[in-house]
Amino acid sequence: NAESGQGGLLGKLLKKVIGGASSENEPAQILKNYFSLSAGELDQYFDRIRAFIVAHGKLEYTGANGEKQLLENGLYMINYDYSGGIETRYPFPELWIEVYEMIIKDPKVFYNLYFAARGGYDETDVKDIAAYLKAEKTIFGEAYSGYHYADPKYMGSRQAHSTYQTILDIISGQQNLVLPAEVARAAVLMAAELPENIRWMERAPSKIYYLQNRPPLCFIRSNKFRSLLTRASRYESDEEFAGVFPLLYHMDQVYQFDAYNSNARYGGSSDNILSILDYVKAHELGLITRDFLYKAAFEKVGLKYAVGRLGDLFRPVITVYVLRQAKPYMPVDFDKRTMDTKCRFYTLGREVYQNIVNLILDVELRRGDTPTVFSDAVSRISRIEGIPRLMEILRAMGTDTLDRNTYYSYTGGTSKKESLSHLLKVCWPASGETAADLKKAVKENKISVDRLIEVAMYAPQWMEMAEDVLGMEGFTSGCYYFMAHMNERFDDRKKAVIARYTPLTPEELGNGCFDTKWFFEVYEKLGEKNFAKLYKAAKYIADGSKHTRARKYADAATGKVDRDELEKVIEDKRNKDLLMSYGLIPMKDRQDALHRYEFLQKFLKESRQFGAQRRASEAQCVQYAMKNMATTAGYADDLRLTLAMETELVTSNQKFLDGMEIGDYFARVEVDPDGKTELVLSKKGKKVKSVPAALKKDETFNEVKEFASKLKGQYSRCVAMFERAMEEEDAYSCEELSGLCRNPVTAGILGRLVFVGAGAAEAGPVGTLEELGAAEPALPPETQLLVAHPITLYRLGVLPRYQRLFFEKNRESGLKQPFKQVFREFYVKLEEEKDALDSRMFAGYQIQPKKTVAALKGRRWVADYDEGLQKVFFKQNISATIYALADWFSPADTESPTLEYVSFYDRKTYKQKKLSEVPDILYSEVMRDVDLAVSVAHVGGVDPETSHSTIEMRKAIFEFNMELFGLTNVTFEGTHAYIKGTLGNYNVQLGSGVIHKESGGMVNILPVHSQHRGKIFLPFIDEDPKTAEILSKILLLAQDGKIKDPYILQQLVRA
């Protein structure tokens, strides 16, 4: 009954919730007594808080984005760690304790300020703003309705970030303040008395098409009122719940959320204040009857939401989210991720859930193709139990196939196929049921072997029973084999099971790695016929491409594919799945392995003709093809396969190195001490400069010539491999390096490099292979060595020594390193950037996008439409991104974008990393690539050899320039410049160039760099464009009286 008025339900609620019906306990009087500060008094409190902020405004802190901030420019988060309270995410906690103790002092004053600082709806939200404000006044009083403290810098608009709101939120967490329940409930009672046109208000008209025709706004969902409703809903005991429940039920009745937000018949609304858990609790306490509980589930809450919320309690894996939802109603343990399954609330909730689900199933399992009134709720069912129900589902399916999309979906559709597939997925064996029970049911219901295999694959909880019923040895292993190689994602339970069968990670399996050993174990136990049945059933748990790939892999591993024919198809179609299956064909001998290795390298070389994204994709496929081939050939990993094949290329063709007589000629392949190859042709001991026409068609000579070409290709591959090994810190054992030195090509490369012990710090082996080989005592064969990066040599204090060594060798014999190692450019993190999230070392340089992409193409950078240029480091699980600012406000379309910053992210979680968390070598290599892009693709006129100016250097330059320009109204402190102008006072961040006006907000002044017109001359030391930009801003604001630009002036005078 939605009856209201003092003599009806509202009167009873007053007595129950507030405690009596005296005039002092009237809701209006309670609110009037509590929200008692006048508008003038509110202003005085905010004046004092504002003065406190200004007094401490020059305090600096590092924001969550790594930028240095001034408190006077705003209060922003310093981290995104939501595990603690809000007070842990903002700086200077001691200041806000002082604000409360010295200014606010009292919880009542605090909440007066708290609700005054929070805005409700405004004229941009509701059409009749006057009616809304009038209704707001009936609850909060004259001073609080539409109250807005006149401080554009720290208060902002109702929608904007408000420093005062943030401070009050922090204080609330620090002081553990709680609004009195009677105040919140009095406000809720008052809101129940509002007329319907205020309870649900027509939205303000909008010209934006996607903001038109939206449902009306609810009064109690405003930002100002929402926290009152939340507090009114909280309770600490069953007795308090008994008082709160009628109030909230009354609100649901009055506001009729289901009428304004209904989804379907029995759909209900998720906007209702009371959930099905509240009704279960009310029934547990005897507040409502069982019939009333079920009626609420159907008509008030809605089956979809009732089943979903109750079903969360009975999922196989209980999440923290579910525990938080259950905590107000029953005992839970967050550490153990458990809840009290023996308490009355849990058993009652389970009973209600099962009764509702059984009713839904009794209808849904007898449906035709047309959805029933319950179909929308089926996808919210999280668990059903029992072999009888399983048989009903299978009978209802008949000969229909399973729905592949439902296997991955969490919502599901309402078609018969989708509904039944979802029910199968959430059907579990009941307690006490055995394989014998399943076998009997399968026989009685005439369930086919193929259908039972599909059940086990689609709903793995039946897998062990199904294996016993089918009598297939290796059935469970086979099912998980297909899941591992076909699924795109696994839950924790599947991950744990799959980890027992294979060392490959889910990511490796998803990308195309193949566990040959596991495959043959499964194939031999199941046999070809049963393996084919599992393969057929697996199509329902995989997308089409991965299912097809599994067949290609199986055919290759069982030798059903001819190597030469497969090569032709790969070359013609460049099919990636076939390429990755190529290495799985059984090996005949080492020559076969070498042939395939060379084929894969040829495929990789040919991919250079394509764009960056396709090249990166094909390179990854070659990498996984190599991994698959390494497994097939019995090598530990693809690196060891590579080393073995490069050595085999030489040892199996030694005759060409020794030389061959071809008629009157002698042809041999010579490798010089640097590892470079030359085909030498001689006649009677004298070199022949040109190849005679007769030899060009000779088969033996062409073999020699082809081998010489292969060694040249080997040299290029090995140089690239060892350079990448230096960048990614791949380790080689002394034994492996000794083996490579038997190959004259790799020996020539390795002899010109410097190595360091893996994990070497101040002590450890370091030197060329010649030095290390002569070391006493001799290094054990298993000693792990790295190709030394110059950063490592620099830290060990030996970089100058090796630079001098190779400089002298070059002067004496012309010897050069195969790639830049000791003379390689390296980049050390700037001190002020270590705690930052972005590096702005190259900020401000204009680049030509096409040239940039071309310059970085060979360094494995890929253009991403959303993220800019991106490079992924799989070993370190880090992706680096280069951001460039496209200047949309440029006066001409010819302006090139400017580099802004470089960021680093965790490859799997996408969480941004601080620069201090990025490995030094990885950071250096990324910065070297950016430097390369700036050097090659910069817009002409600016010398790209930047000095990488620090904030300290900029400060020194700026101070000198202030004297040069005769400006005395600019001072420098910390990381900011402070300017006293005629239109106001400003501060400029010396790192980013961000401008703030005191008593105002951020000032947006965009530079037009136009570096193609030449550089801005800055005397003394620095020509960094970012320095020029920031200096220009300081000079502009220091003489703000001369500014003519209307856009800038509008910002400077708006306060």
N, C-alpha and C positions, 0 to 999 in steps of 0.2 A: 504494500500500500504506500503510494507516494504522498500520503496526506501530510500537510504541513500546518504551520500555525502553532501558537503557544499551547493550545488545548489539545492538539493532536500529537502526531509522532514526534514533531520537533520538540514539543514540551517534554515528552518522555526522555528524548535524547539529552536535553539540557540537564535534566535531573541525574541521568545516568553518567553522562560524560563529564560534566563540569562540576556536579556535586551540589544540587540544590537549585531552587528557582527564585532566590532573592534578587532584588534589583542589582546588587553588586555582581551577581553571577549571570546576568544577562549577557549574551555574546557581545552586543554592541558596547556595553559598559566595560567588559573585560578588555576589549580592544582599545577603547578610549583611554582607559587607565594605563595600558601598557605602552601604546604608541603616543607618548605624551609630550615629546619635544616639539617645540614650534619650529617653523621654517627658519627663523632667525637663529635659534639655538643650534639647529643642524648646521647652518652655515658657519657658526662659530667653531664647532668641532672640526669641520672640514678645513676651515682656515688654519687651525692649529696643526692639523695633519699635513697640510700643504707646506706650511712654514717648516715643519720638521723635514720633509722631503728636500726642500730647497737648501736647508742648512747642511744636509748631507749629500747634496746633489753632485759634488765633484768626486765622490767615491766611485772607483772603477771596479767592474766585475767582468768575468768572462761568460758570455751567454752560451746557451746550448749549441749554437752554431759556431762557437769558437771565437767570435768577434768580441773585442773589448768594448764595453758599454759604460756609459755614465748613468748613475742612478737618476739624475735630473732629466735624462732623455727617456726614461720609462723603466718599468720593472718587468723583466722578462725571465723566462725559465733558464736555469743553468744546466739542467739535464732533463732527460726524458724517462727517468726511472720512476715508474708508477708503483713500485713495490712498497714505497713508504707513503707518508701523508703528503699533502700539498706543500707543507712547510719545508720539506726536504728538497723541493724542486726550485726554490727561489733563493736568491742571495741575501746576505745580511740578516739572518734570523734574529740576532740579538737586537737589531733596530726595532723590529715589530713587537718584540716583547716590551721594549721601552715605550712604544706608542700606546700599548694597552695600559701599562702600569702608570704612565705619566699623563696621558691625555684622556683615554676612554674610562678606565678604572672600574667600570660596572657592567655586568652582563646585559642589563636592560638598556643602557645607553648604547652598548655595542649593537644590539639587534635593532634599535631605532636607526642607527647609522647604516646597518647592513641592508635593511629594506628600503631606506631612502636612496642608497646608491644603486639599487637594482631597478632598472626600468621595466615597465610592463610593455603592453602594445602601444604603438603610436600611430600617427595618421598614415604612415606607409603600410600599416598592417590591417587596420579596421576602417571601414567606411564611415561609421558614425563615431568618431573619436570622442565627441562631447559626451555621448551616452556612456561610453566605456569609462571615461574619467570620473563621471558622476558615480558609477557603480563602484569604482575603485575607492572613492572617498568614503563610501559606507563601511568599508572594511579597515582601511589604513588611516582614515581621517584626512582633514583638509590639507595638512602640511605635507603629506606623503604622496598624495595622488598627483602624478605628473611632476613631482619634485625633481629639479635638476640643478646641481651645484654649478655655478658659472665659472668653470675652469676648463677651457677647451684643451689644454695640454694634458691634464691628468684624468679628467672625467670623460671627455669625448662625448659622442652621441650615445643613445641607448644601445645601439648595435656595436659601437666601437669598443676597443680595448680600454678598460678603465683601471688606472693604477689603484684607485681607492677600493674598488671591488676586489682586486687581487690582494691588497694588504689585509682587508677584512677577512677574506678567505683563509689567508695564512694565520691570522690571529685566532680564528675559530679552531683551526687544527692545533695550534700551540697551546691554547688555554682549555681545550676540550669543552668548549661552550655548547650548551644545549638549550634551544628555545623551550620555554615552559609548554608542556603539552596542552594545558587548558587554553593558552593563547592560540595555538595552531588550530585546535578543534573548534574554538569559538569562531575563528575566521572561516573554517570550512562550513560551519552551520550558517553563517551569514551568506556565504556563497550559494548555499542551497536555496536561499530565499529570493535570489535574483530572478527577474523575469526571463522568459525563454529567449527573447531577442538579445539579451545580454549574455546569458549562458552560452549561446552559440551566435557569434557575431559575423555578419557579412564582411568579407574581405574587401579591402580597398581595391579599386579597379587598377589594373596593370596593363600597359601596352605590350609587355613581353608575352609572347604567345604561350610559352610553357608555364607561365604563372597565372594564366586565366582559367576559369571554370574549376577552381580548386574548392574543396569543402570549407565550410565556415570554421572560424577559429573558436576554440573553447576557452572560456574565461579562466578556468582553474589550471590551464596548461601554460599560462603566461610565465615568463621568466621571473616575474615578481612574486606570483602566487605559488609556483610549483614547489618551492622549498617548504612552504606552509603545509601543503597537502602531504608531502613526504614525511614531515615531522608528525603530523596528525595520525599517520598510518602506523607509526612505530609504537611498539609496546614491549614491556619488559617481563610480563607475567601473563599467565592464562587469565587471571582476573582482569587485567587491563585490556587484554584482547576482547574479553566479553563485553567491555564497554565500547571499544573502538569498532567492532564489527558492525553493529547496527547503524552507526554513523556513516561508515563507508558504504554499506549496502544502500542506505538512503540516498547517498550521493550518486551511486550508479543508477538508481531508479529515477532520480530527478534529471540527471544529465543525459540519460538514454544514449550512451555511447554506441550501442549496437545499432540504433536507428540511424545515426549519422555516419557510421563507418562499417555498415554490414557488408559482408563479402558474399554470402550465400545463405540459403536456408540452413539452419544449424551451424552457420559459420561464426556467429557471435562477433565479438570485437576484442582485439588485443589491447585496446585503449581502456577497457574497464579497470576501475581501481582495484576491485577484488579479483583475484585469480582463483582457479579451481582449488589451489592449495588452501586458500583462506576458507573456502566452503567446507573442505574436508576437516580443517581445524575446528570450525564452528560446529560441525556435526560431532566431532570427538568430544567437545565440551558440552554437548547437549543443547546448543543454542538453536539448532535447526534440525528438522527431521530428515530421515533418509530420503524420503520422497522429494523434499525440498532441495536436497543436495543434487539429486539426479536431474531435477527440473532445471536447476541453475546450470548444470553442465551442458544441457541441451539448448536452453533458451537464452541464458544470460551470458555465460562465458563463451559458449560455442564449442562443439565437439572437437573441432580442429585444434583449438588452443587447450582444451581440457586434456585431450589425449596426449598432445605434445608435451605439456608441462608435467603431467603425471608420469608419462613414459620416460622422461629424463631420469627419474629416480631409479629406474630398473634397467638402465643400460649396462652392458658388460663392463664398460670402462667409465668410472665416475670422474668427471672433471671438476676443477676448482669452481668453475662457473655454476655447476649443478649444486655443489656444496653450499655456495653462497646463497643460492635460491632456497635451499632447504633449511638453512640455519635458523630462521625465525620460527620454524615449526617443529623441529626435532633436533636431538643431539647429533653433531657431526664432528669428525676429526680431520682437520685439514692436512696434518702431517702424514697420516696414514691413508688419506683419500678414501675414507670410509664414513658410513652413517649407521646409526643404530637401527638395524633392520628388525629388532624385536619390539620396538616401541609401538604404542597403540596407533600413532599417526601413520607410521609406515605401513603397518598391516592393513589399516583401514584404506589408505591410499591405494595399496596394491589391489585390494578387493574391488574398489570403485573402478580402477583402471581395467581390470580383467572383465568386469561385468559390461562396461561400455564397449570394450574391444570385442567381446563375444557377440554383443548385439550387432556391431558393425559387420563382423565376419559372417554372421548368419544371413545377412542381407547381401553383402558384397560377393560371397562365394556362390550365390545363386543368380547373379545378375547376367544380363545380356550385354550387348555392345553399348547400350545407352548408360551413362553414369547414373548412379543412384544419389539420393540425398546425402549419403554418407561417404561418397567416393572422395570428396575433397579432404576428408579427415584421414584416409588410409595412409597417405604418405607420412603422417605424423606418428603412426604406430611404430614404436621402437623395439618391441619384443612380444612375440607370441610363443607359446610352448606346446610341445606334444606331437607325437607321431600321428595321432588321429587328425590334427589340424594340417599337418604336412600332406597327408593323403587327400584331404579335402581340397587343398590348394592345387595339387597335381591333377585331381579329377576335374576341377573347374577349368584348368588349362587345356585339358584334352590334348590335341596334337599341335596346339599353338606353340610358337617359339618363344623363348625368353626375350625380354627387352634389354638390349645392350646399354642403352642410356641410363636406365634405372639403376644399373649396377654401380655407376659412379655418382648418381644424383642423390642429393639430400632432401629434395623437395618432392619430385615425382609428379607425374601427370595423373589424369583421371580416367584414361582409357582402360579397358579391361586388361589388356596386355601389361600395361604399366602397373596397375594396381596389384595384379596377381604376382608379378615379378617382385614388387616391393615386399609383399607378404612372404614370399619364399625367402627373400634375403634376410628378413628379421625373425624367421621361424627357427626355434632352438629345440633341442631334445629336452624333455621334461626330466626332472630329477627321478632317478631310478629306472629310466628306460634304457634298454640294452640293444645290442646289435641283433639279438634273437627277435626282439619285438619288431624291429624294423624289417627284418627278413620276412617275418610272418605277414606284416602289413603289405609289403611289396608284392608278395605272392598273391595275397587275397585281392589286391587292387590291380593286379596285372600291370605293374609298372615295369617298363622296359629297362634293359641294361643301359642303353644310351641316355634315357631320361634320368636315371639314378646318378650316372656320371655327371650330367649337367647340374643336378642338385648339389653334388659335392663340390663342384667347381664354383658354382654361383653362391652357395652358402657353406663355407668351409667348416662350420660347426658340425656338419653331418659327415665330414670326410672320413673320420676313423671308423664310424659305424658302417659307412658305405663300403670301405675296404674289406671289412669282415664279411659283409653280405655278398660282395662281388667275388671275393676270393682271389683278387689280383695282387700278387706280390709287387711291392714298389708303387702301389697306387697313390698313397699320400705324397711320397717323394715326387712322383710324376705330376700331380696336381700343382704342387708348389713350384716345380720346375717351370710350368707354363705360366703361373702367376708371376714368377720372378722375371721371366723374359718377355712378358706381354703387358703387364700392368704398368701404368704410369705413376701410380702412387700406392703406398702401402701404409696401413695403420701399424701401430707399434707391435701388435701381436704377430702380424704377418712378417714384419721385419725380423723379429726375434726368431721365428721358425726358419725363415729363409737363410738367416745367418748361420744356422746349423749345417746347412747344405753347401754353401758357397762362400768363399772369401770376398767375392765381388760386392761392391756397395750397390744400393738401389739406384744411385745415379749412373754408375757404370753399366748396370744391366739395362736401364732405360735408354741409354745412349747407344747401345748396340754391342756391348761386350757379351761374350758367350762362354759359359763354363762347359768346356768339352768333357771334362771328367764326369761331371754331374749328368750331362746328356747321355753318355754311354752307359752309366750305371742304370739310369731310368730305362733307356731303350732296351738294354739286355734283359732286365727283369720283366718288363711289360711285354716285350715282343712287338713286332711291327704292327700287328693287327690291333692290339689294345692301345698302343701308342697313338695310332691313327684315330681311335675313338676319343681319347683325351684331347688330341689336337682339335678335333671337330667341336667338342664341347667348349673348348677354351675360347672360341670366337665370341662368346657372350661376355667375357670379362676383359676384352681388349678392343682397341680400335682396329679398324680394318687393316691399316698399314702394318701394325706390329704383328697381327695374326699372320699376314702374308710373309713378313720377315721371318717368323719362326719356322715356317715351312721351308723357306730358302736355306736357313741355317741347317735344318735337319737334313735336307737333301745333300747339302755340301758335306756335312760331317759324316754321313753314311756312304759317301763316295758315289752318289747317284749323278753327280755333275762332272762333266769333263772340263778339265782345267783350261784347255785351249779354246774350247767353245765359249766358256764363261768369260774369258778375256775379250773375245770379240764383242760379246753383248755389252760388257762394261765399257769398252772403248766407244761403242756406238751410242749407247743410251746414257752412259755415265750414271748408272743406277747405284745409289749409295748402299742400299741393302745388299745387293749382289757383291759390291766391293767388299763390304765387311764380312760377307760369307766366304769370300775368296780364300782367306787364310785358313779356313776350316777343312778344306779338302785334304784328306790324308796325304802326308808327305811320303814321297818315294825315297829320296836321298837328299844329301846336302846341296847337290846341284839343283834339284827341284826347289829347295828352299831359297837358294840364291836367285833362281829365275823369278820366283814370285816376289822376292824382295825388290829386285830391279824393276819389275812391272809396277809395283806400288809406288816406287820413287818416280817412275816415268809419269804415272797418273798425277802425282802431286806436282811435278814440274809443269805439266800441261795445264794445270788449273790456274796458272799465272795469267792466262789470257782473259780470265773472267773478273768480275767485280769483287770488291773486298768481302762482301757478305758471303757470296758463293765460294770464294776462295777459302775463307775461314771454315765454312761448313764442310767442304771437301777435305780440308786439312785434318779436321777432327775425325772424319770418316776413315782417312788413311791411318790415323793414329789408332783407332779402334780395330781396324783391319790388322794392323801390326800386333796389337795386343792379342787378338784372336789367333794369329799365326804363331806368336810366341808360345801360347798355351799348347797349340797343336804340335809344335816342333820340340816342346819340352824345355823351353827357356823360362827363367824366373820372371822376366818382364820384357817389354819391347825394347828397352835400352840394351839389354844383354843380347837380344836377337840382332839388333843393329850392329853392335860391335863385332859379333861373330860373322855376320854376313859381309861386312866391309873387309874383314881379314880374309874370309873365304874367297872373295873376289880376286885377291892377289895370289893366294896360295894355289888356287885351282888353275891359274893361268900363268904359272911360273915360266913356262916355255917361252912366252912372249917377252918376258924380262931378260931371259937368257939369250934370246935372239934366234932367228930362223933363217936358213939359207933358202932363197927363192931364185933359182937359176944362178945367174952371175951376181946377184945382189944378196946383201945381208941386212935383214930388218930386225930391229929390236926397239923395245919401249924403254926409255931411260927416265929415271926419276931423280931429280937433283936433290941436294941436301935439304932444300926447303919443302920438298914433297910435290913439286910441280913436274908435270909429265911432258915428254917430247918423244915423237916418233923419229928415230934416227935411221936413215937409209944410207948404206955405203956399198961401194963396188971396188973390190980389190984394195980394201983398206982406206979408201978415200970417200968422204961424205958426198952424197948426192943431194943437191939443193932442191931439185924438182923431181916429181915422181914420173918415171917414163910411162908413156901411154900403154905399153904392154902390161905393166904391173897393175894399172888401175882396174883391170878386169880380172886380175888373178885372185882366186878364192882365198888362198893362204894370206896374201898381203892384206886383203880386206878384213880378215880376222884380226890381224895385228893392229890395223888401223882402228877397228871397232873397239878393241881392248884399250888402246890409247885414249879413245874418246870416253870410255867408261871410267878410266882413272881420273880424267879431268873432271868428270861429273862427281866422282868420289871425293876429290879434293874440295870442291865447292860444298858438297853435303857435309863433310866432316868439319870444315871451317864453321859453317852455320851451326852444326850440332854442338861444338865446343863453346862457341860464343853464347849459345842459349844455355848451355850447362853452367857457364859462368854467371849468367843473369839469374838462373833459377836454382843455383847451388846444388846441382846434381853431383853426387859423389862417385868416384871410381876407386877401386882398390889398386894397390901397387901391382898386384898380379895382373889385373886387367890392363893396366897401362903398359906393363912389360910385354904382354901379348900383342897390343896394338903397335908397339915399336918394331915388331917383326914385319909389319907392313910399311914399306918405305914411304908411302904417301902420308899415312897418319903419323909415322915417326917424324917426318919433316915438319908436320904441324905442331906436334906435342913438344918437340925440341925447342921451339921458340916461345913457349908459354911458361908462366910462373904458376906454381901450385902451392897450396897451403893445406895443412891438415884440417879435416872436417871438424868444426867446433873449436878451431884454434883461437886462443885469446892472446895473452901476452907471450906465452911460450907455445911451442909446437913446431912441427916440420914446416919449413917454407923454403922455396927455391925452385930452380929449373929442374927438369928431370936429371940432368947431368949432375947438378949439385946434390940432389937427393940420393942419387945412385951411389955417390961417393961418400955419403954421410956415414959417420961412425958413432954408435953402432948402426948396422944396416937396419932399414925399416922392415918390419915384418910384412909378408905378402898381403895380409888382410888389412893393412893400414888404409884408411879411407882418406882420399885426397880430393880437394876441390880445385877447379880452375879459379885462381885467385882474382877477386874483383879488386879494383884499385882502392875502394873504400877500406877493404880488409887490410891491404898492404899499408895504407895510410895509417890505420889504427895501430898496426904492428910496428910502425916507425921505419919500415924498410922500403917504402915507395921510392924515395929519392935514389936509393942505391940501385934499384932495378931500372929506373929511368936512365940513370947514368950508364949502366951496363949495356942496355940496348941502344943507347945513343952512340956509344963507342963502337959497338959491333956494326952498327949501320955505317959509321964513318970509315971503318976499316974494310968491311967486306960487302957493304950494301944490304946486310941482313935486315929484314923487317918482320915484325910480328904478323901472323896470318890475319889477325883482326886487332883493332885497337884494344889493348889491355892495359899496359902500364901507363900509356899516354892517353888513356880514355878520359873524357870529361866526366867528372862525378860531382854530385850535388849533395850538400849536407843541409839538413833541415835548419831553417832559420830559428834562432832561439825564441823569438816572439810567436812563431807559428806552431811550436811543438804541441801545444794544447788546443790548437785550432782544428776545425773539421775540414777546412779547405786551405790549399796553398795558393797564394796570390802572387807568387814569384814573377809570373809573366803577365800579370793583369795589365790590360790597357793596350796591348799590341794589336794592331789591325792585321788580319790575315785574309788571304784569299782562300775560300773554302775548298775549291777544286784542287788547288795546289797543295793544300794541307792534307787532304785525303790521299793524294798521290804520293806525297812525301812519306806519309806514315803507313802506306799500304804494305810495304815490306817489313814493317815492324809489328804486324799483327793487330793493328787498330782497325776497328770496324765502325762505320757510321750508323748510329742509332737515331731514328726519327724523334724519339722522345728524350733521350739522354745525351745526345751529342756524340762525340767520338768516344769509343769505349774499347778498352783492352782488358782481357780476362786472364788472370794468372790462376790456373786450375790447381797447381800444387799448393799455393799459399791461400787458396780460396778467397781471393781478393779481385775485385774489378775496379779499374781506374777509369775515370771519366773526365774528359776535357769539356768545359762549358765555355761557350762563346756568346756574347751579347749581340743579338741582331738589333741594330739601332733603328726601331720603327719610327722614331721621331726625327730622323735625319731630314734635312731640307732637300736632299737629292736621293734618287734611287741608286746612285753609284757608290754609296758608302759601303765598305766591307765591314763585317762584324768584328768586334774586338774580343780578344781573349779575356775571360773573367777569372776563372779559378779552376783548379784541378782537385777532384774529390776522390776518395777511396771508400769502397763499400764491401761488406762481407758478401761474398758471391751467393751464399745460400739464404741468409736471413735478410739481405738488403739493408742491414743496419750500417749507417755511416760510421766510419772509423776516424778517430783522432789521428793526426799525423804521427804522434808519438807511438801509436799502435801499429803503424805500417813499417815492415822491415826496411832497414836502411838501404839495402841494395835495390829492392823493388822501387822504393821512392826515387832513388838516384836515376834508375833506368827510365822511369816515367818522365821525370823532369828533363832528362837528356832528349827524349823523344819530342817533348814540347819545345825545347830549345831548337831542335832540328826543324820543326814546323815553322817556328818564328824566323829562323834563318833562311829557309827556302821559300816560304809562302807569305812573308810579310809584305805589306803594301809599301812600295818604295819610298825613300826619303828619310826613313828612320833606321839608324844602324842597329841591327838586331843583336849585336854583341852587348847585351845588357850587363850592368854591374850588379843586378839583383839587390837594389838598395833596400836597406833595412829602415825601420821606423826611426832609429837613432840617426842614421845618415840623412834621412829626409828632414828631421828636425834641425840638424845643423845647417843644411842648405837653406831651409826656410828662414831660420833666424838671421842668416847672413843677408838674404834677400829682403827681409823686412827693413834692415838698415839701408840697403841699396835703394829701396823705394821710399825711404823716409817715413815708414809707418810705425807709429808707437802704440797703436790700439790693438796689437796682436801679441798674445803671450802663449808660451808652450809649457804644458805640464803633462807628464805621463805620456799617453798615446793620443792626446788631443791638442788641437790649437783652439785658443779662446779668443774671440773677436768681439770688441765693443764697437758696434756700428751705430749709425744715426737712426736706423729704423728698428733696432733691437740688438740683442747680444746673441752670438752664435758660438757653437763649437763644432769642429770638424775632426773626424777620426782620421789619423795620419796613415792608417793602413788601408782602409776601404774607401775613404773619401766621403763617408756619409755625413750629412749636415743636419744639425738640430738647432732650432731657435729656442732660446730660453722663453718660458711662458707660451710656447707654441709647440707645434709638432715638428716632424721631419720636413726638411726643405728639399724638394726634388729638383735638382739642376743636372741635366744630362749633358755630357760632353759630346761634341762632334769632333772625333779625333782627326780625321782627314790627313792621315800620315803620308798620303801620296803627294801632298803639297809641300812636304819638307818638314823637318823637325823644329820644334820650338827650342830656341837656344837657351839653355840653362848653363850659365857659367859655372865653373868649378865642379868637377867630378861626374855628375850624374846626368844621363839622358833617358832615364826610364820614363816612358809616356805617362805612367800612373803618377809619378812625381810631378810631372808637368801639369797633369789634370788637377791634382790636389792644390798645387801652388796657385793655379788659375782661380780656383774656387775661393781660396783664402784672400787673394788680391781683390776679387770681385766683391766679397762680403765686407772687407775692410773699407771699401769705398762704396757702400751700398747706396749712398745718396746719388750716385751717378748712374745707377741701373735704370735702363729704359724698357727692358723686356717686360711686357705686361703680365706674362705667365709667372715670372719670378716675383715681380712686385706684388702680385695678388697673394702669393704665399707669405711674403714677408710682412704684409700689413694686415693679414686676416685676423690676427689676434686682437 
